[in-house]
Amino acid sequence: MDKLSSFTRFKASCPFLGRTKTSTLRTLSTSTSVRYPSLSGLTERATKCPVMGPALTARSKELVAGYASFAGKADVDKIHQERGVSVPAGATIEMCPHATAARAAARMAEDLAAAAKLKAKHDATKKPKTDVSAAAFAAGCPFHQQAGTAKPKVAAPGTFDYETFYVNELDKKHKDASYRYFNNINRLAAKFPVAHTGEVKDEVEVWCANDYLGMGNNPIVLETMHRTLDKYGHGAGGTRNIAGNGAMHLGLEQEVATLHRKPAALVFSSCYVANDATLSTLGTKLPGCVFFSDSMNHASMIQGMRHSPAKRVIFKHNDMEDLENKLKQYPKETPKVIAFESVYSMCGSIGPIKEICDLADKYGALTFLDEVHAVGLYGPRGAGVAEHLDYHAHKAAGESPDAIPGSIMDRVDIITGTLGKAYGAVGGYIAGSDDFVDMIRSYAPGFIFTTSLPPAVVAGARASVAYQKAYIGDRQLKQVNVREVKRRFAELDIPVVPGPSHIVPVLVGDAALAKAASDKLLSEHNIYVQSINYPTVAVGEERLRITVTPRHTLEQMTKLVRAVDKIFTELKINRAQDWKALGGRAGVGIPNAPEKVDPMWTDEQLGLLDGTTPKTLTNGEKAFVDPTAASVARARFNKLLGPIEEVHATRKSAGLAGLKLQTGGARPASEEVPIPRASSAVAASA
């Protein structure tokens, strides 16, 4: 009843629909009722309708009489016995589709009954009305089909009808199945990668978040944020120019500058803003500038180039011959910027950074490299793909802030990155020469006129970067888990767009099917994977973009693979062999294409050859917190927040002994979280 596609049919006959904006109906249908968590806001309104109210009451009775009656444990146990299901020790209700569905149905039945009871109590205090239409109108009925007196807002004669324009534009999105639905997903810090939906007791496993390493709930990061919040408060107080330029911001900029071994860096509110502001400023200030843009560049880069008067030349994705042919057409003295990415997030391909640098040197161009989906994930210190390509040299250089002459990262002029993905925070940045960064700082409106990030957020981001610089294990384990999921999908002929990166794009090839697959995964398997459609990807290349983290367990991976396999069968979605028979699409089933793409991380870099690879977690195991990295990250804040005293934990835990997490004065001592102790030598040197 809450489907937006049905609203238009009822607008002429229903007073509530007729007078309510489509945007309001959309909000009501996708938001949870505060009073009745299992119902949407629109369904709660419908319980007040003289027509729909009784219908919903009848529906609640049907639910109670139906499978909601199986909410009892004895009934669920009986179902398991009849179907030959063996329940493991420690299993919870969330693991069982029968019990979960029964519980959800029971809650909905209870909420519908409670809403009906409340309406009856309310009606008893009012005088009866004989005019059904008037009663429906007064109650705000969303489905009553008798004509009412209220009419939708009509544009004045001779003026533009804005509301109709909005509705028509949204209808286009619904008709081509590209309308975006935002699921209510609330990630739980203590249960990552688990989240709850709009109903706090209904939990799902998240398989599409960009918190690639789980740093959004790393205890050292949370500790730092709590301490910063207690000392410096919530907001920054203004723009960087007006009261919003603090020691935490300057420290974070120093952190990311040394990460990329560049002289300077500048932090923005997001990397979208960083890319937009930087490219638009370059295109405006460089006389006669020409941008050369990869055809698969992110929207932030495209918009940044469009927001300047500079000409934009698009070259085929990762095609160096096409790029050189286009560069040849302009004099060497013409200012040029080659804008590209290291990891392309929707297909998983990796940009040919060295080859682009070679062409930039040859034709006198600047290189602008977006490392958004690579920072934290590649390289011995997490600086991205440019660092990873000279892995051993950067590993040997350690924490030196100095550039390694001739290295690929040194050859790239401008690097942009995000703090909102692998580092689990929010914000973006640019890194480059002192004068370049100062020019952007002085001219870019997206930096100058934006309120500065809050100190606690900035401190958390810096702690995350510092921690990942010192600990490679999260990166290694993520890549190991990615390999395992890709291997299992390949065994079942699930079509994964081939690529050497951590991205796992499962090709569906149809917008409606991709949405249906996402919905079924969520509703039937408690697995959240967002469908990706146009304009993020081309029409016909719609997909499920799966994110595997070092915190996903073996059991969760097994559940995911089985669920995807089942849904592909149920929805009759093309498998890899089907795409091959059709000539291929989006890199899947392409004739004469290599069957295997070598991953960026080698077996040696992952520790597979010397046995140092971290082990994949199993259900119930706690994620490892590295003691050395913890001490390094904490030491960054000794001056501003004071040093953390080491105290012995009251409870011993495997691999976690020594320090307690300090999270502000309001936290009871009994709830302190044990953090591993670093060696005294490491702590002293940090």
N, C-alpha and C positions, 0 to 999 in steps of 0.2 A: 504493500500500500504506500510505501514511502518512496517509490521510484520516481525520480524527477521527470522521466520521459512520459509519465502518465498525467502530469499536472496540467499540461496545456488542454487536454480533452475536457477537464472539469472546470476550467476557469470561468466559462460562460454560465455555468449552472450552479456553482458553489460560491456563496458570498465570501467565505474566508479566502479561497484561492483567488477569487476575482479581485480582491482588494489588497492582497499581500504580494509584495515584490518577490520575484523569482529568487533573488539572492537570499531573502529571508527564509523562504521555503527550503532552499538548499541547506542553509545553516541548521534549520530545525530538523531536517531529515538526516543530517550527518552528525549531529551532536547528541550527547547522551542526556537524558532527563536527570536533573539533580535529585528529584524526589524518588524516581523509579529507575535505578541504574540499568536495568535490562531493556528499557524502552528508549526509543529516540524521542527528542523533543516534540516531533510532529505526531507521533503515536499518542503521546500524553495528551496533546490537544484534541486528538480524535476521540479520546474517551469521554470528552464533554459533549460530543455531538449527539442530538436526539436520534439520529439514524445510525451512525457508526458506533456510538457508545454501546448499545445493546448487542451489536454484532461482535464487538471486541469482547464483551462479557461472555458471549456464547463461545468465542474462540478460546478464552481462557479455560472454560470447562472442558473443551475438547483436548486441550493440552494436558490437563490434569488426568483425563481419562485415557490419554494416549501414552506415549513413551515417557512423559514426565513422571509417570507413576513408578518408573524404574529407578528413581533417585536413591532408593534405599540400597544399602550395601548388599543385602541378601539377594536382591533382584539382579544386581550387576554381577555378583558372583555366579549366579545361575546362568546368566548369558555366557560368561567366560567358560563355564563348564560345558555348556551345550556346543560351543564353537571350538572347543579344544584349545582355549587360550591359557597359557601358563603364566601366571602373574609373578614377576620376580620380587624378591624381598625388598622392602623399602619403596615399592611403587606407589605413586600418588595418583589422585583422581585425574590430574592433567594428562597422564600418560594413556588413559583409556578413552577412546572416542565414544563408547557407549555411556560411560558415567558422565563424561563432560557434556555430551548432548542432553542427557537426562537432566543434569543439574541446570543447564541453561534454560531448558524448557520449563522446568519447575519454577525458576526465578521469574521468567516472563509471565507464567500463569499467576504467580503470587502478586506481581506488580500490577497486572491488568485487573485482578480482583480487588486489590487495594484501591486502585484508581476509581473503579466503579463504586466501591463502598463510600469513598470520599465524596463522589459526585452525588450519590443518593442522599448522604447526610446534608450536603449543601442545598440540594433541591428541596428537602423537607422544610427548610427555613424560609423558602420563597413561595410567593403566590403562584398557583399554576397558570400556565399560559396556554391558550387554545390555538394560537397561530404557530404552527410548526416551523414555518419559514422564519418568523421573528425569533423563535426560540433558538433555532440553529444559528442565526446571525449573531444573537447575543452571546451564544456560547463559543463563538469563534470556530464553527464547524469547518474542517478542511475537506470534507467529502460529501456534504449535503448537496443534493442535486436539484433542489427547487430554486428557482430564480430568486435572488435577493435584491434589495434596494441599492446595495453598495456596488459601485462600478470602479474598475481600475482607472488609474490616473491617465487622462488623455491629454496629449499635447495641444496647446492652444493653436488655433488656425494660423497657418503661415509660419509656424515654428518647427524646428526639428524635433522629432519624437525620439528622445534619447533612450527612454526605457525600452521601447520596442526594438531599437537598435541593439541594446545590450542582450535582450532575450534572443534575437535572431542570431547574433554571433555565438551565443552559448548553444543554441540549437544545432549549429553547424558542428560543434564539437561532439554533441551527443550522436548526431547522425553518422559521423565517420568513426565513432567509437574511440575518439582520442580525448574525450573529456577526462580530466584528472580528478580522481577521488583520493582524498587524504585520509588515511586510516589513523585512528586514535591509538597510537603506540607509545607506551611509557616505559622506557628502558629502566630496569632495576639495577642499581649500583651493586647490590650484594649478590645478584644472581646472573650477571652478564654471562651469556647473551640472551637472557630471558627478559621479557617485558610483559606488562599487563595492558589489556585493552581498555576501552571506556569503562568496563566493569573490572574493578580492581582485583577481584578474585579470579578472573579468567586470564591465565598466563599463556604466552606464545613464545616460540623460539624465533629470534630475529636473524634472518639470513641475508639482509641487504643493507645494513647500516654501513656508513663510511668510517666508523670508529674502528679502523682496520686492526688495531693492536689491543683494543680494550683499555686504552689510556684514559678514557673518560671516567674510569673508576679506579685507576691505579691509586693505591693508598698513599704513596708519597705525594702525588699530585693533589689529592683531596686534603691531605694534611697541610700542604703549603697554602692552598686556597682558604682553608679555615683560619689559619694564622694571619694571613693577609687581610681577610675580611674583618677579623677582630681588631686589627690595628688601623686599617685605612678606610674601612667602611665599604659601601656598595658601589656608588658611581664614581666616575673619574672627575666630575665637576665641570667639564666643558670640553672644548676642542683642545688640540695640542697647543694651540697658540694662546688659549685662555684657560689657565688653571688645570688643564688636562695632561700636562707633560711631566710625568713623575719618574722617579728612579726605577720603578718597576718596568715602565715602558722602555726606558733607555737600556736597561739590563737585557730585556728581551731582544731588542735590536742588535745589541752586541752578541747575544747568543746565536742568532740566526746568521749574522755576518760571519762569525767564526765557523759555523756549521758548513758554509759554502766557501770558506777561505776567501772571502771578499772583504774589501776595506770598509764597506758600510752597508746598512740595511735600513728599511723603513717599514713600520708596521701599519696596516690598514684594518678597517673594521671587518673585511672579508677579502678573500682573494679575487672574488668577482670585482669588487671595488678596486683592488690593487691593479688588476689587469686593465680594467676600463679606464681608470684614471691615468695610468702610466702610458698606455698606447695612445690615448686621445691627446695627452700632453705632448708626446713625442711627435705625433702626426701634425700637431698644430705648430709646434715650435721649429722643427727641422724644415728648412726651406725646400719646397719641392719634393718632400718625402714621398717615397713609394713603399707601401707594405707588400710583402710577399707572404701569403697566408696559406697554411695547409688546409685542404678542403674539409678536414674533420676537426678543425679547431673548436674549442669551447665557445659558447655564446658570449662569455665575458670578453674574450679576445676580439670576437667579431664586432661586438658593440663598441668596444674601445676604438677600433679602427674606424668604424662608421661615424663615431662622434668627433672625428677630426676631418679637415678638408683634404687629407692626403689620399692619393689614389691607392686602391687595393687590388692586387693581382693575386688570383687564387691558383695554387698549383695542386696537382693530383696528390692524393694522400701518400706520403713517404716516397714520392717519385722524384728522384734526383735529376733524371734526364729532363723531365718537364720543368722542374725548378730552374735548372741551368739555362734552358732555352728561353725562359721568361726573363731571367737576369740579364742575358746577353742583349736584350732589346733596349737597355738603358745605359747611358754613359757611366763610367766608373765613378765619376765625381758626384753623381746624383746620390743624395742621402737615401739609404735603403734600410729597411728593417725586415729580417726574416723571422716571422712569428710561428712557433710550433710547440708541440708538447713532447714530453718524454714518454709518458704512458697515456694512451687514449682510453678513457674510462669505459666507453660503451662497447668497444671491440677487443680491448686488451693488447693492441699492437704497440710497438715501441718505436719512437722516432729515431732516425739515423743521425744522431747528434754529431758525431765526428765528421761525417760526409757533408752535413750542412755547414759546419764550421769551415771546412775546406772551401766550399763554394763562397762563403761569406768573405773569406780572406782573398779569394781570387777576384771577386767583383766589388769589393769595398762596401760590404753590408754589415750592419749590426745584427747580432743574434739575440733573440728574445725567447727564452726557454721557460715554459710552464711546467714545473715539476710537482704540481698539486697532488697527483695520484702516485707520486713516487717518494716524496720526502717522508722519512721515517721508515720506509719499506725497503730501500735499496742502498747499497754501499755499507762499508764497515761501520760508519758512524750515522747512517741514516740520512745522508745528504741528497740522495736521489740517484737516478740512473747515471748522470754525468760523473758522479763519484764512483759508482759501481763499475764503470767501464775501465777505470784505473784502480781496481780494487786493492791490489797489494801495495801500490805506492801510497795510497791514502791510509791504509792500515798502518804502514810503517811510520807515516808522518804523525800519527796520533792526534793530540789536541793542539798542534801548532796552528795558529791562525793564519800563517803565511801561505800564499798560493804555491802550488807545485808547478813551476814553469813548464809549459808544453803539455800539461795534462788537459784532458777534455773539459773539465770543470773550469779550469783557468781560462780556456779559450772562449767560453761562453760569456758574452758581455753582460747580459741581464738575466737573472734567474728570479722567477716568482714561485712562491709556495704558499701552502695553507697551513693553518694551525688547527683546522676544523675536521681533519680526517685522521690520519695516523696518529696525530698528537692529541686527539680527543677533546679539543677545546673549541675556540672560535677565533676568527681573524685570518688575515693574510699578510704577505710581505713581499717586498722586492729586495734584491741584493745586487750590488754592483760597485762601481767606482765611487769615490767620495763625491766628486763633482756631479756625476749623474744623479745620485740619490739626493743631493742637495738641491738640484734643479727641480726634480719632481716634488720634493718637499715644499719648494717655494712657489710652484706654479699650478700644481694639480688641485682643482676644486674638490675632487672626491676625497682628498686628504685634508685640505685646509678647513673645510666647512663641515666636517663630520665630528660628532662627539667622540672623544677618545674612549677606548675600551676600558671597562672597570679594572681597577688594580688587581682584584682577586683572580679575574680571568687571565690577565696578563701574567701574573705570577704562576698560575697553574700551567699555562702554556710553556713558560720558560722551564719549569720543573720537568715537564714532559720531554721537551727537547733535550735537556741536559741528561735525563735518565736514559733516553734512547741512544744518545751519543756513546754512553758508557756500557750499554748492554745490547749485545747482538742477538740474544736468544729468542726474543719475541719475533724478530724478523725471520729468523731461521725456521721457527716452529710454524709460523704462518705459511711459509712457502711449502713446507712439508705437508701440511694439511690441505693446501690447494692442490698439490700433486695428487693426493689420495682421492679427493673428490672428483677431480678430472678423470682419473683412472677408472673409478667406479662408473661414472657416467658413460665413458667410452665402452665399457663392457656391456652396457645396456642399450647401446646405440642412441643415447641421448645426444642431440646435436649441440655441441659446445663450439662456439666460434673460436677457431684456433688462434693461439697467441702465446708469447713467451712470458707474459706477466702474471700477476696474481688475480686478474679479472676473470670471472667465470660467467660468460654470457651464454645463456641457454636459448637457442634460437626457437621461436614459435612461428613467426612469419605472418601473423594476423592479429590485428589490434583486439578484436572481440575475444579471440581465443586466449590471448595473453592475459587479458583481464579476467576471463573465466578461470584460467589456471591459477592465477594469483588468489582469486576469491576462494577456490576450492582448497588450496593449500592452507589458507587461513581458517576457513570455517570447518573443514573436515579433519585437518591434521595439526592445527595449532602451530603452523609454520608461516611466518610472514616473509614473503618475497614480493617486492613491488614489481609490477609489470612496467616495461619501458616502451613507449610508443612515440609517434611523430609529435613534435618536431625534434625530439631528442635523438631519435634514430629515423632512418628513411622508412617510408611506407612500404610494407612487405618485409621489413626486417625487425619487426617487433620481437621483444625477447623478455626473458626473466634474467635480471642481473643479480647473480648470487655472490655474496661476499663471505668468504671463509676466513675465520680469525684463529689466532693461536689459542683462544679460549673455548672454541667449540670442541666437544668431546667426541670420542669414537662412536658412542651410542647416538649422539645427535646427528652425526654425519650419516650413519646407517639409516636413521629415520628419514632424513631429507631425501636421500637417493631413492629409497623405496617409495616415498610419497610422490616424487616427481615422476618416477616410472609409472606408477599407477594412474596418475592424472593424464599423462601422455596417452595411455591406452584408453582411458575413459572418454577423453575429448577427441580422440583420433588425430592427435597432433603429429605432424611429420617427424620421423626419426631421421638420423643421418643418412641412411641408405635411401630413404624417400627423396631427400633433397638431391642426392647424387643422381638418382634416376631422372630428376627434373632439370639437371644441368648445373645444380648448385646455387647457393645464395648466401650472401654475407660471409663468404669464406668457407662455408660448410658444403662439402660434396663437390668442390670445384674440380673439374677434370684436370689430370696431370699435376695437381698441387701436391706438395709434400704431405705424406700421411702424418708426420710428427713434426712439431715445432719445438726446438730445444728451449728449455726455460732459461731465463736470465741468470738465475742462481745455479751455479754448478754444484755437483755433489761435494766437492772439496769445500766450497764456501758454506755449504749447509752443515758441515761437520759429519757428513755421512761416511767419509773415508777414515776418520780417526775416532769415530764413536762419540763425538761431543754434541751431537744433535739433541736438543731437548725432546722429551717424550710427549707424544700426544696425550692429552688428559682423558680420563674416563670419568663417568658420572660420580660425583662425590669428591673428586680430587680438587684441591685448591690450586689456583694459579701461583706460579713461583714469582717471588719478588727478589730481585738481585740485590744483595747487600752492598756491593761496591757501587752500583749505580745509585742506590738509595742515598749513600753518603755523599756522592758527588753532587747529586741534585740538591740535597739539603744544604751543602756548603755554599751554594750560590746565594743563599739568603741569610748567611750569618750576620752580615753587617746591618741589614734592614730589619730582620725579624729576630735576630739573636740565635745562637747555636741551640741545637736540640741535645738535651742531656740523654745519655744512654742509661737505661734502667733495665733490670732483668725482668723478663715477662713472667707472670705468675703461672702460665700454662705453657708447657713445651709442645712444640709442633714440628713435625718433620720438615727441616729446611727453614723453619721460621722460629728463630730464637734470638732474643737479645733486646730489641728495641720495641717501644710501644708507640703507636700512632697518636700524635697530639692533634686534636681537632677542635680546639677552642675550649673556653672555660665552662661551657654549658654541658659538656659531655661527661656523664658519670664515669668514675674510674673503672668500674666493672665492665664498661663497654669498650675499653681501649683495645685497639687492634694490634696484635703482635707483628712487628716488622723485623726482618733479619738484621743482625749486627754485622757491620763491616769490620775488617781487621783494623787494628789500631794504626798500622802503617798507612793503610789506604785513607782512613779517616783523617790522619794528620796531614797527608799530602794534599787531600782535597781542600 
